[in-house]
Amino acid sequence: MAQYYQKINTIWKRDERNKISLGDYSMPEIEYLRENIWEVTEKINGTNMSIEIMFNQDGSIKDWNIHGKTEMANIPANLLNEMNRLYNSLIEDDKLKNTFRVEKMNPDTNKLEISYPYKVTIFGEGYGAKIQGGGRYSATPKFIVFDVMIQSSEISEPIYLLRKNVEDICSKLSLDNVYCYGNMRLYEIIEI
């Protein structure tokens, strides 16, 4: 079953004309956490997408899918072609297999054990010309990563990776990832 990325609310509510209402928090949780330190990344104007990869125990690809934001998402043909090209480049030279390979020394046998996750989902934004007005970013369709989720077994709960791990995976797979402004408080985010 596909894993879709959860909605992330803006800081402020919007009125009936979709205009931001400054000072009116969109959720009580955001107001409650306003003094906390937040990790801030760029928001790309495009369409939410993911590449879902399922591994066999030997690291070969069992199955893979490209998803839009929802099951009903209509992915533009030029973006879908780019996503397929991107996926094919990830399986070249065993990039996916090498990136998600887990090596562990078994303390009982003193032997190195190699395993692979059950499923990896790479979340990002499809953007570029004719995609949500994203032509200012690129004249051609592209994909930029903002999160990675890994599930170790069919019955385990998936986990989202830390930013440094997402950056490491993107580096190994030659994928773009969203710009990180750093850690800041809400008033600093609002200034940006």
C-alpha positions as a Markdown table, in Angstrom:
| # | Residue | x | y | z |
|---|---|---|---|---|
| 1 | Met | 0.0 | 0.0 | 0.0 |
| 2 | Ala | 1.3 | 3.4 | -0.9 |
| 3 | Gln | 2.5 | 5.8 | 1.7 |
| 4 | Tyr | 1.5 | 9.4 | 1.0 |
| 5 | Tyr | 3.1 | 12.4 | 2.7 |
| 6 | Gln | 1.1 | 14.0 | 5.4 |
| 7 | Lys | -0.1 | 17.6 | 5.0 |
| 8 | Ile | 2.0 | 20.3 | 6.6 |
| 9 | Asn | 0.1 | 23.3 | 7.6 |
| 10 | Thr | 1.3 | 26.9 | 7.1 |
| 11 | Ile | 1.9 | 29.0 | 10.2 |
| 12 | Trp | -1.2 | 31.2 | 9.7 |
| 13 | Lys | -4.8 | 30.5 | 8.8 |
| 14 | Arg | -6.1 | 31.6 | 5.5 |
| 15 | Asp | -9.3 | 33.5 | 4.9 |
| 16 | Glu | -12.1 | 32.7 | 2.4 |
| 17 | Arg | -10.0 | 34.3 | -0.4 |
| 18 | Asn | -7.0 | 32.1 | 0.5 |
| 19 | Lys | -5.1 | 35.1 | 1.9 |
| 20 | Ile | -3.0 | 34.6 | 5.0 |
| 21 | Ser | -4.4 | 36.0 | 8.3 |
| 22 | Leu | -1.2 | 37.2 | 10.1 |
| 23 | Gly | -1.3 | 36.4 | 13.8 |
| 24 | Asp | -4.0 | 33.8 | 13.6 |
| 25 | Tyr | -2.2 | 30.5 | 14.0 |
| 26 | Ser | -3.4 | 27.6 | 11.7 |
| 27 | Met | -3.2 | 25.1 | 14.6 |
| 28 | Pro | -2.9 | 25.4 | 18.4 |
| 29 | Glu | 0.2 | 23.2 | 18.2 |
| 30 | Ile | 2.1 | 25.7 | 16.2 |
| 31 | Glu | 1.2 | 28.5 | 18.6 |
| 32 | Tyr | 2.2 | 26.2 | 21.5 |
| 33 | Leu | 5.6 | 25.4 | 19.9 |
| 34 | Arg | 6.3 | 29.0 | 18.7 |
| 35 | Glu | 9.3 | 29.4 | 21.1 |
| 36 | Asn | 10.9 | 26.1 | 20.1 |
| 37 | Ile | 13.7 | 25.7 | 17.7 |
| 38 | Trp | 12.5 | 24.5 | 14.3 |
| 39 | Glu | 14.5 | 23.0 | 11.4 |
| 40 | Val | 13.6 | 25.1 | 8.4 |
| 41 | Thr | 13.8 | 23.9 | 4.8 |
| 42 | Glu | 12.7 | 25.6 | 1.6 |
| 43 | Lys | 9.2 | 25.0 | 0.3 |
| 44 | Ile | 9.2 | 24.2 | -3.4 |
| 45 | Asn | 6.1 | 25.1 | -5.4 |
| 46 | Gly | 5.3 | 22.0 | -7.3 |
| 47 | Thr | 3.5 | 18.7 | -6.8 |
| 48 | Asn | 4.1 | 16.3 | -4.0 |
| 49 | Met | 5.5 | 13.0 | -5.2 |
| 50 | Ser | 7.3 | 9.9 | -4.0 |
| 51 | Ile | 9.4 | 7.0 | -5.2 |
| 52 | Glu | 8.6 | 3.8 | -3.3 |
| 53 | Ile | 11.2 | 1.0 | -3.5 |
| 54 | Met | 10.7 | -2.5 | -2.1 |
| 55 | Phe | 13.7 | -4.7 | -1.7 |
| 56 | Asn | 14.2 | -8.5 | -1.7 |
| 57 | Gln | 16.5 | -9.9 | 1.0 |
| 58 | Asp | 19.4 | -10.0 | -1.4 |
| 59 | Gly | 19.1 | -6.3 | -2.2 |
| 60 | Ser | 17.5 | -6.7 | -5.6 |
| 61 | Ile | 14.4 | -4.7 | -6.3 |
| 62 | Lys | 11.1 | -6.5 | -5.6 |
| 63 | Asp | 8.8 | -3.7 | -6.7 |
| 64 | Trp | 8.8 | 0.0 | -7.2 |
| 65 | Asn | 6.2 | 2.7 | -7.8 |
| 66 | Ile | 5.9 | 6.4 | -8.4 |
| 67 | His | 3.1 | 8.2 | -6.5 |
| 68 | Gly | 1.6 | 11.6 | -6.6 |
| 69 | Lys | 0.2 | 13.4 | -3.5 |
| 70 | Thr | -2.9 | 11.1 | -3.4 |
| 71 | Glu | -4.1 | 8.1 | -5.2 |
| 72 | Met | -6.1 | 10.3 | -7.5 |
| 73 | Ala | -3.2 | 12.6 | -8.4 |
| 74 | Asn | -2.8 | 13.3 | -12.1 |
| 75 | Ile | 0.9 | 13.4 | -12.8 |
| 76 | Pro | 1.8 | 15.4 | -15.9 |
| 77 | Ala | 3.3 | 13.2 | -18.6 |
| 78 | Asn | 6.6 | 15.1 | -18.9 |
| 79 | Leu | 7.1 | 14.8 | -15.1 |
| 80 | Leu | 6.2 | 11.1 | -15.1 |
| 81 | Asn | 8.8 | 10.6 | -17.8 |
| 82 | Glu | 11.4 | 12.4 | -15.7 |
| 83 | Met | 10.5 | 10.3 | -12.7 |
| 84 | Asn | 10.9 | 7.1 | -14.7 |
| 85 | Arg | 14.2 | 8.3 | -16.0 |
| 86 | Leu | 15.3 | 9.2 | -12.5 |
| 87 | Tyr | 14.3 | 5.8 | -11.2 |
| 88 | Asn | 16.2 | 4.0 | -14.0 |
| 89 | Ser | 19.3 | 6.1 | -13.2 |
| 90 | Leu | 19.0 | 5.0 | -9.5 |
| 91 | Ile | 19.1 | 1.3 | -10.3 |
| 92 | Glu | 22.2 | 1.7 | -12.6 |
| 93 | Asp | 25.4 | 0.5 | -11.1 |
| 94 | Asp | 23.4 | -0.8 | -8.1 |
| 95 | Lys | 23.1 | 2.7 | -6.6 |
| 96 | Leu | 20.0 | 1.8 | -4.6 |
| 97 | Lys | 21.4 | -1.5 | -3.5 |
| 98 | Asn | 24.7 | 0.0 | -2.3 |
| 99 | Thr | 23.0 | 3.0 | -0.6 |
| 100 | Phe | 20.6 | 1.0 | 1.5 |
| 101 | Arg | 22.8 | -1.9 | 2.3 |
| 102 | Val | 23.1 | -2.5 | 6.1 |
| 103 | Glu | 26.2 | -4.2 | 7.4 |
| 104 | Lys | 26.2 | -5.6 | 11.0 |
| 105 | Met | 28.6 | -7.8 | 12.8 |
| 106 | Asn | 26.8 | -10.7 | 14.4 |
| 107 | Pro | 28.2 | -10.9 | 18.0 |
| 108 | Asp | 27.3 | -14.6 | 18.3 |
| 109 | Thr | 29.0 | -15.8 | 15.1 |
| 110 | Asn | 31.5 | -12.9 | 14.7 |
| 111 | Lys | 30.4 | -12.7 | 11.0 |
| 112 | Leu | 29.4 | -9.8 | 9.0 |
| 113 | Glu | 25.6 | -9.9 | 8.1 |
| 114 | Ile | 24.2 | -7.9 | 5.2 |
| 115 | Ser | 20.6 | -6.9 | 5.1 |
| 116 | Tyr | 18.3 | -4.5 | 3.2 |
| 117 | Pro | 15.2 | -2.6 | 4.3 |
| 118 | Tyr | 11.8 | -3.9 | 3.3 |
| 119 | Lys | 10.7 | -0.6 | 1.8 |
| 120 | Val | 12.2 | 2.9 | 1.2 |
| 121 | Thr | 10.0 | 5.8 | 0.3 |
| 122 | Ile | 11.8 | 8.9 | -1.1 |
| 123 | Phe | 9.4 | 11.9 | -0.7 |
| 124 | Gly | 9.9 | 15.1 | -2.8 |
| 125 | Glu | 8.4 | 17.7 | -5.0 |
| 126 | Gly | 8.0 | 17.4 | -8.7 |
| 127 | Tyr | 8.5 | 20.9 | -10.2 |
| 128 | Gly | 9.4 | 22.9 | -13.3 |
| 129 | Ala | 7.6 | 24.5 | -16.2 |
| 130 | Lys | 3.8 | 23.8 | -16.3 |
| 131 | Ile | 3.8 | 22.2 | -12.8 |
| 132 | Gln | 2.0 | 24.5 | -10.3 |
| 133 | Gly | 3.6 | 27.5 | -11.8 |
| 134 | Gly | 7.1 | 26.2 | -11.1 |
| 135 | Gly | 8.7 | 27.4 | -14.3 |
| 136 | Arg | 10.7 | 30.0 | -12.3 |
| 137 | Tyr | 12.7 | 27.1 | -10.9 |
| 138 | Ser | 13.4 | 25.1 | -14.1 |
| 139 | Ala | 12.3 | 25.0 | -17.7 |
| 140 | Thr | 12.2 | 21.2 | -17.5 |
| 141 | Pro | 10.6 | 18.8 | -15.0 |
| 142 | Lys | 12.7 | 17.9 | -12.0 |
| 143 | Phe | 12.4 | 16.1 | -8.6 |
| 144 | Ile | 13.8 | 17.4 | -5.3 |
| 145 | Val | 13.8 | 15.4 | -2.1 |
| 146 | Phe | 12.6 | 16.6 | 1.2 |
| 147 | Asp | 12.2 | 13.4 | 3.3 |
| 148 | Val | 13.0 | 9.7 | 3.3 |
| 149 | Met | 11.1 | 7.0 | 5.1 |
| 150 | Ile | 12.5 | 3.5 | 5.8 |
| 151 | Gln | 10.6 | 0.4 | 6.9 |
| 152 | Ser | 12.9 | -2.4 | 8.0 |
| 153 | Ser | 10.3 | -5.3 | 7.7 |
| 154 | Glu | 6.8 | -5.9 | 6.5 |
| 155 | Ile | 5.5 | -5.7 | 10.1 |
| 156 | Ser | 7.7 | -2.9 | 11.5 |
| 157 | Glu | 6.6 | 0.7 | 11.7 |
| 158 | Pro | 8.3 | 3.0 | 9.2 |
| 159 | Ile | 10.6 | 5.7 | 10.4 |
| 160 | Tyr | 11.5 | 9.1 | 8.9 |
| 161 | Leu | 15.2 | 9.8 | 8.7 |
| 162 | Leu | 17.1 | 12.7 | 10.2 |
| 163 | Arg | 18.0 | 15.6 | 7.9 |
| 164 | Lys | 21.7 | 14.6 | 7.9 |
| 165 | Asn | 20.7 | 11.0 | 6.8 |
| 166 | Val | 18.5 | 12.4 | 4.0 |
| 167 | Glu | 21.3 | 14.6 | 2.8 |
| 168 | Asp | 23.7 | 11.6 | 2.8 |
| 169 | Ile | 21.3 | 9.4 | 0.8 |
| 170 | Cys | 20.7 | 12.2 | -1.7 |
| 171 | Ser | 24.5 | 12.6 | -2.1 |
| 172 | Lys | 24.9 | 8.9 | -2.7 |
| 173 | Leu | 22.0 | 8.8 | -5.2 |
| 174 | Ser | 22.9 | 12.1 | -6.9 |
| 175 | Leu | 19.5 | 13.5 | -6.0 |
| 176 | Asp | 18.8 | 17.2 | -5.2 |
| 177 | Asn | 17.4 | 17.9 | -1.8 |
| 178 | Val | 15.7 | 21.0 | -0.5 |
| 179 | Tyr | 17.7 | 23.9 | 0.9 |
| 180 | Cys | 18.0 | 24.0 | 4.7 |
| 181 | Tyr | 18.0 | 27.4 | 6.2 |
| 182 | Gly | 19.1 | 25.9 | 9.6 |
| 183 | Asn | 17.5 | 25.9 | 13.0 |
| 184 | Met | 15.5 | 28.9 | 14.2 |
| 185 | Arg | 12.6 | 30.2 | 16.2 |
| 186 | Leu | 9.2 | 30.9 | 14.6 |
| 187 | Tyr | 9.7 | 34.7 | 14.5 |
| 188 | Glu | 12.9 | 34.2 | 12.5 |
| 189 | Ile | 11.0 | 31.8 | 10.1 |
| 190 | Ile | 8.3 | 34.5 | 9.6 |
| 191 | Glu | 11.0 | 37.1 | 8.8 |
| 192 | Ile | 12.3 | 34.8 | 6.0 |
